[in-house]
């Protein structure tokens, strides 16, 4: 087995970028009325059905891409906590700053788009586009800013509600991962079953939070999971594509509790392949996936209001132009947003975490060794380390 660095796994950054791109394409295509109808399970012409009701849906399977995000978050937040001691007092303010500063900025930007391009219904527009035509209210803005009840002003924020919930519950997930690391696969199976039950009983918390648990289980078992051989990897890659799109090509009569289990398991398999199978690793370490990975959070936050605005500005007879305009504009705006908002927020979060950790170390040192409080060295950051 190849040696792996103990730090960040770059191929998973690339996967995050690809997932963000899939969500972007998903929303751009939903401006097309027939594709919007097909995405809602409505009958559509046969010449469009091949793009909806087939494994080719993988290229714009936005909802499933969010599931990959959830599994990735469970993995990347749990893994460091398993490898080194975690300062939970510093973690909470740092994590919340990391999430909420970009979210608040994205809501402000969405509000600008809303004011520049009023959301007025247009005859012949897609059902997805028309669902975004809703009044702006103070309560709605508060719901967006707090992530307690996101509106369609920037509807991808719904997933950030669960990211925040998982972030707050992370110590519990880490505890479960540590306690079950020898039988991590049992935790993974339990996560899949719970997610399926959540879908069956229409309980969002039961459906989504176990997806993060699946990522935590993969983190717990990561060192025990062997590298995937080339031949086996190709078989698993085909199964992953078929599984992640299972709900689109399987007959409607077969839809049941097993469908979300298959889809979520496939999301986990995709994460596993991109971290343990050399061809997938190399693909995700390419320039485009890695660049998208660096922009992924910003792209996810800013793209939908841009897509809606472009869709509303274009004549309803030309919906296919939306992807060609909205996608490049969203990528450019995401690049600016990352530089001006996301990266400064990340740096601020790291400074806050370091400051809290250093301050607590000093207090602990002073309480253990009272004489240190009077020593000039007690105020030196180097001694705090």
C-alpha positions as CSV (number, residue, x, y, z in Angstrom):
1,X,0.0,0.0,0.0
2,X,1.3,3.5,-0.9
3,X,2.3,5.7,2.0
4,X,-0.1,8.6,2.6
5,X,0.5,11.9,4.2
6,X,-1.2,12.4,7.5
7,X,-2.6,15.8,6.4
8,X,-5.1,16.9,3.8
9,X,-6.1,14.5,1.0
10,X,-5.9,16.6,-2.1
11,X,-8.0,14.4,-4.3
12,X,-11.0,14.9,-2.0
13,X,-10.6,18.7,-2.6
14,X,-10.9,17.9,-6.3
15,X,-14.0,15.8,-5.6
16,X,-15.6,18.7,-3.7
17,X,-14.9,20.9,-6.7
18,X,-16.5,18.4,-9.1
19,X,-19.6,18.1,-6.8
20,X,-20.0,21.9,-6.8
21,X,-19.8,22.0,-10.6
22,X,-22.5,19.3,-10.8
23,X,-24.8,21.4,-8.6
24,X,-24.0,24.5,-10.8
25,X,-24.9,22.6,-14.0
26,X,-28.0,21.1,-12.3
27,X,-29.5,24.6,-11.5
28,X,-28.5,26.0,-14.9
29,X,-30.3,23.1,-16.7
30,X,-33.4,23.5,-14.5
31,X,-34.1,26.8,-16.3
32,X,-35.1,24.6,-19.3
33,X,-38.9,23.8,-18.8
34,X,-38.7,20.1,-20.0
35,X,-35.7,19.3,-17.8
36,X,-37.3,21.0,-14.8
37,X,-40.5,18.9,-15.4
38,X,-38.4,15.7,-15.7
39,X,-36.5,16.5,-12.6
40,X,-39.8,16.7,-10.8
41,X,-40.9,13.3,-12.1
42,X,-43.3,14.7,-14.7
43,X,-43.6,13.1,-18.1
44,X,-41.3,14.7,-20.8
45,X,-40.7,14.2,-24.5
46,X,-38.6,11.1,-25.3
47,X,-35.9,13.2,-27.0
48,X,-35.1,14.7,-23.6
49,X,-35.8,11.7,-21.4
50,X,-32.4,10.2,-22.1
51,X,-30.8,13.1,-20.2
52,X,-33.1,12.7,-17.2
53,X,-34.1,9.1,-16.8
54,X,-30.7,7.4,-17.3
55,X,-27.3,7.2,-15.6
56,X,-26.3,10.3,-17.7
57,X,-28.2,12.3,-15.0
58,X,-24.9,11.9,-13.1
59,X,-23.6,15.1,-14.9
60,X,-26.4,17.2,-13.3
61,X,-27.5,15.2,-10.3
62,X,-27.5,18.2,-7.9
63,X,-29.3,16.6,-5.0
64,X,-27.0,13.6,-5.1
65,X,-23.9,15.9,-5.3
66,X,-25.1,17.5,-2.0
67,X,-25.1,14.0,-0.5
68,X,-21.5,13.7,-1.5
69,X,-20.8,17.0,0.2
70,X,-22.4,15.7,3.4
71,X,-20.3,12.5,3.4
72,X,-17.2,14.6,2.6
73,X,-17.9,17.0,5.5
74,X,-18.3,14.0,7.9
75,X,-15.0,12.7,6.7
76,X,-12.8,15.8,6.6
77,X,-14.0,17.1,10.0
78,X,-13.8,13.8,11.8
79,X,-10.4,12.7,10.5
80,X,-8.3,15.4,12.1
81,X,-10.1,15.0,15.4
82,X,-9.2,11.3,15.3
83,X,-5.5,12.0,14.5
84,X,-4.8,14.7,17.1
85,X,-6.2,16.3,20.2
86,X,-9.0,18.7,19.4
87,X,-9.6,21.9,21.3
88,X,-13.4,22.0,21.3
89,X,-13.6,25.4,23.0
90,X,-11.6,26.9,20.1
91,X,-13.3,24.8,17.5
92,X,-16.9,26.2,17.9
93,X,-16.3,29.9,17.3
94,X,-13.8,29.1,14.6
95,X,-16.2,26.8,12.7
96,X,-19.2,29.1,13.0
97,X,-17.2,32.0,11.7
98,X,-15.9,29.8,8.8
99,X,-19.5,29.0,7.9
100,X,-21.5,32.1,8.8
101,X,-19.4,34.9,7.4
102,X,-19.5,33.6,3.8
103,X,-23.2,32.8,4.3
104,X,-24.1,36.3,5.4
105,X,-22.1,37.8,2.5
106,X,-23.8,35.4,0.0
107,X,-27.3,36.5,1.3
108,X,-26.3,40.1,0.8
109,X,-25.1,39.4,-2.7
110,X,-28.3,37.4,-3.4
111,X,-30.3,40.4,-2.2
112,X,-28.4,42.6,-4.8
113,X,-29.3,40.2,-7.6
114,X,-32.9,40.2,-6.3
115,X,-33.1,44.0,-6.5
116,X,-31.4,44.3,-9.8
117,X,-33.5,41.6,-11.5
118,X,-37.0,41.5,-9.9
119,X,-38.4,38.0,-9.7
120,X,-41.5,38.4,-11.8
121,X,-43.3,35.4,-13.3
122,X,-42.9,34.9,-17.0
123,X,-45.4,32.8,-19.0
124,X,-43.6,29.7,-20.3
125,X,-40.8,29.8,-17.7
126,X,-39.7,26.5,-16.1
127,X,-41.4,25.4,-12.9
128,X,-38.1,25.6,-11.1
129,X,-37.7,29.2,-12.1
130,X,-41.3,30.1,-11.2
131,X,-40.8,28.6,-7.7
132,X,-38.2,31.3,-7.1
133,X,-40.7,34.1,-7.7
134,X,-41.7,34.9,-4.1
135,X,-41.8,38.1,-2.1
136,X,-38.9,39.3,0.0
137,X,-39.8,39.5,3.7
138,X,-37.8,40.5,6.8
139,X,-38.6,37.1,8.3
140,X,-37.3,35.4,5.2
141,X,-34.0,37.3,5.4
142,X,-33.6,36.4,9.0
143,X,-34.2,32.8,8.1
144,X,-31.5,33.0,5.4
145,X,-29.0,34.7,7.6
146,X,-29.4,32.4,10.5
147,X,-29.9,29.3,8.3
148,X,-32.9,28.3,10.5
149,X,-35.3,28.5,7.6
150,X,-33.6,29.4,4.3
151,X,-35.9,30.8,1.5
152,X,-35.6,30.7,-2.3
153,X,-33.6,33.9,-2.3
154,X,-30.6,31.6,-2.2
155,X,-32.1,28.1,-1.9
156,X,-28.8,26.1,-1.7
157,X,-28.5,27.4,1.8
158,X,-30.8,24.6,2.9
159,X,-27.9,22.2,3.0
160,X,-25.9,24.7,5.2
161,X,-28.5,24.2,7.9
162,X,-27.4,20.6,8.1
163,X,-23.7,21.5,7.9
164,X,-24.2,23.7,10.9
165,X,-26.1,21.0,12.8
166,X,-23.4,18.5,12.1
167,X,-20.7,21.0,13.1
168,X,-22.4,21.5,16.4
169,X,-22.7,17.8,17.0
170,X,-19.2,16.9,15.8
171,X,-17.9,15.9,19.2
172,X,-20.6,13.2,19.3
173,X,-19.8,12.0,15.8
174,X,-16.1,11.8,16.8
175,X,-16.9,9.9,19.9
176,X,-18.9,7.4,17.9
177,X,-16.1,7.1,15.4
178,X,-13.5,6.5,18.1
179,X,-15.6,3.9,19.9
180,X,-16.4,1.9,16.7
181,X,-13.1,2.4,14.7
182,X,-12.4,-1.4,14.8
183,X,-15.9,-2.1,13.3
184,X,-16.2,1.1,11.3
185,X,-18.2,-0.7,8.7
186,X,-21.0,-1.5,11.2
187,X,-21.3,2.3,11.8
188,X,-21.4,2.8,8.1
189,X,-24.2,0.3,7.6
190,X,-26.1,1.8,10.5
191,X,-25.8,5.2,8.9
192,X,-27.2,3.9,5.6
193,X,-30.1,2.3,7.3
194,X,-30.9,5.4,9.4
195,X,-30.8,7.6,6.3
196,X,-33.1,5.2,4.4
197,X,-35.6,5.3,7.4
198,X,-35.4,9.1,7.4
199,X,-36.4,9.2,3.7
200,X,-39.2,6.7,4.3
201,X,-40.7,8.6,7.2
202,X,-40.0,12.1,5.8
203,X,-37.8,13.1,8.7
204,X,-35.1,15.3,7.3
205,X,-32.8,15.2,10.3
206,X,-32.9,11.4,10.2
207,X,-32.2,11.3,6.5
208,X,-29.3,13.9,6.4
209,X,-27.3,13.6,9.6
210,X,-26.5,9.9,9.0
211,X,-24.9,10.9,5.8
212,X,-22.3,12.8,7.9
213,X,-22.0,9.8,10.1
214,X,-21.1,7.7,7.0
215,X,-18.3,10.1,6.4
216,X,-17.2,9.8,10.1
217,X,-17.2,6.0,9.8
218,X,-15.0,6.2,6.7
219,X,-12.6,8.5,8.6
220,X,-12.5,6.0,11.5
221,X,-11.7,3.1,9.1
222,X,-9.5,5.0,6.6
223,X,-6.2,3.5,7.7
224,X,-7.7,0.0,7.7
225,X,-9.2,0.3,4.2
226,X,-6.8,-1.1,1.6
227,X,-6.0,0.6,-1.7
228,X,-8.4,-0.3,-4.4
229,X,-6.9,-2.3,-7.3
230,X,-7.3,-0.9,-10.8
231,X,-9.6,-3.6,-12.2
232,X,-11.8,-3.7,-9.1
233,X,-11.8,0.1,-9.1
234,X,-13.4,0.3,-12.6
235,X,-16.1,-2.1,-11.6
236,X,-16.8,0.0,-8.4
237,X,-16.7,3.2,-10.4
238,X,-19.5,1.9,-12.7
239,X,-21.5,0.7,-9.7
240,X,-21.0,4.1,-8.1
241,X,-22.4,5.9,-11.2
242,X,-25.3,3.5,-11.5
243,X,-26.0,3.8,-7.7
244,X,-25.8,7.6,-7.4
245,X,-28.3,7.9,-10.3
246,X,-30.4,4.9,-9.1
247,X,-33.5,6.9,-8.5
248,X,-33.5,8.3,-12.0
249,X,-33.3,5.1,-14.1
250,X,-35.0,2.6,-11.7
251,X,-38.7,2.0,-12.4
252,X,-40.9,4.2,-10.2
253,X,-42.7,1.1,-8.9
254,X,-39.4,-0.1,-7.3
255,X,-38.9,3.1,-5.3
256,X,-38.7,2.4,-1.6
257,X,-36.4,2.5,1.4
258,X,-33.7,0.7,-0.5
259,X,-33.3,3.6,-3.0
260,X,-31.9,6.2,-0.6
261,X,-29.7,3.5,0.9
262,X,-28.2,2.8,-2.5
263,X,-27.8,6.5,-3.4
264,X,-26.1,7.4,-0.1
265,X,-23.9,4.2,-0.2
266,X,-22.8,5.3,-3.7
267,X,-22.0,8.8,-2.4
268,X,-19.7,7.1,0.2
269,X,-18.3,4.8,-2.5
270,X,-17.4,7.8,-4.6
271,X,-15.5,9.4,-1.7
272,X,-13.7,6.1,-1.1
273,X,-12.7,5.7,-4.8
274,X,-11.4,9.3,-4.9
275,X,-9.2,8.6,-1.9
276,X,-8.2,5.0,-2.4
277,X,-8.2,4.3,-6.2
278,X,-5.3,5.7,-8.1
279,X,-7.1,6.6,-11.4
280,X,-9.7,8.5,-9.6
281,X,-7.1,10.2,-7.4
282,X,-5.2,11.4,-10.4
283,X,-8.3,12.7,-12.1
284,X,-9.3,14.6,-9.0
285,X,-5.8,16.0,-8.6
286,X,-6.0,17.5,-12.1
287,X,-5.9,21.3,-12.5
288,X,-9.6,21.8,-13.2
289,X,-11.0,19.7,-10.3
290,X,-8.4,21.3,-7.9
291,X,-9.2,24.8,-9.1
292,X,-12.9,24.1,-8.7
293,X,-12.2,22.6,-5.3
294,X,-10.6,25.9,-4.1
295,X,-13.7,27.7,-5.3
296,X,-16.3,25.1,-4.3
297,X,-17.8,26.7,-1.2
298,X,-17.9,30.1,-2.8
299,X,-19.3,28.7,-6.0
300,X,-22.0,26.8,-4.1
301,X,-23.0,30.0,-2.2
302,X,-23.2,32.4,-5.1
303,X,-24.3,30.5,-8.2
304,X,-28.0,30.1,-7.8
305,X,-29.1,33.7,-7.6
306,X,-27.0,34.4,-10.7
307,X,-28.6,31.4,-12.5
308,X,-32.1,32.6,-11.6
309,X,-31.3,36.2,-12.7
310,X,-30.0,35.0,-16.1
311,X,-33.0,32.8,-16.6
312,X,-35.4,35.6,-15.8
313,X,-33.6,38.1,-18.1
314,X,-33.5,35.7,-21.1
315,X,-36.6,35.2,-23.3
316,X,-38.5,32.1,-22.3
317,X,-38.0,30.9,-25.9
318,X,-34.2,30.7,-25.3
319,X,-33.7,28.8,-22.0
320,X,-30.8,26.7,-23.3
321,X,-28.7,29.9,-23.4
322,X,-28.8,30.0,-19.6
323,X,-26.0,27.5,-18.9
324,X,-23.7,29.2,-21.4
325,X,-24.1,32.5,-19.6
326,X,-24.7,31.7,-16.0
327,X,-22.0,29.1,-15.6
328,X,-19.0,31.3,-16.6
329,X,-20.4,34.3,-14.7
330,X,-20.9,32.2,-11.6
331,X,-17.3,30.9,-11.7
332,X,-15.9,34.5,-12.1
333,X,-18.1,35.8,-9.2
334,X,-17.1,32.8,-7.1
335,X,-13.4,33.5,-7.7
336,X,-13.9,37.1,-6.5
337,X,-16.1,36.0,-3.6
338,X,-13.5,33.4,-2.5
339,X,-10.7,36.1,-2.5
340,X,-12.7,38.9,-0.9
341,X,-14.9,36.9,1.5
342,X,-14.2,33.2,2.0
343,X,-10.5,33.3,2.4
344,X,-10.5,36.2,4.8
345,X,-13.2,34.5,6.8
346,X,-11.1,31.3,6.8
347,X,-8.0,33.3,8.0
348,X,-10.1,35.0,10.7
349,X,-11.5,31.7,11.9
350,X,-8.0,30.3,12.2
351,X,-6.7,33.3,14.1
352,X,-9.6,33.1,16.5
353,X,-9.0,29.4,17.1
354,X,-5.3,30.0,17.7
355,X,-6.0,32.9,20.0
356,X,-8.4,30.9,22.1
357,X,-6.0,27.9,22.3
358,X,-3.0,30.1,23.2
359,X,-5.0,32.0,25.8
360,X,-6.3,28.7,27.4
361,X,-2.8,27.3,27.4
362,X,-1.5,30.3,29.2
363,X,-4.3,30.2,31.8
364,X,-3.6,26.5,32.3
365,X,0.1,27.0,32.7
366,X,-0.4,29.9,35.1
367,X,-2.8,27.8,37.3
368,X,-0.4,24.8,37.3
369,X,2.7,26.9,37.9
370,X,1.7,30.1,39.8
371,X,5.2,31.5,39.4
372,X,4.9,31.5,35.7
373,X,2.2,34.3,35.9
374,X,4.9,36.7,36.9
375,X,7.5,35.6,34.4
376,X,8.0,37.6,31.2
377,X,8.2,34.2,29.3
378,X,4.5,33.6,30.2
379,X,3.5,36.2,27.6
380,X,5.6,34.8,24.8
381,X,3.6,32.9,22.2
382,X,6.5,30.5,21.7
383,X,6.2,29.2,25.3
384,X,2.4,28.7,24.8
385,X,3.0,26.2,22.1
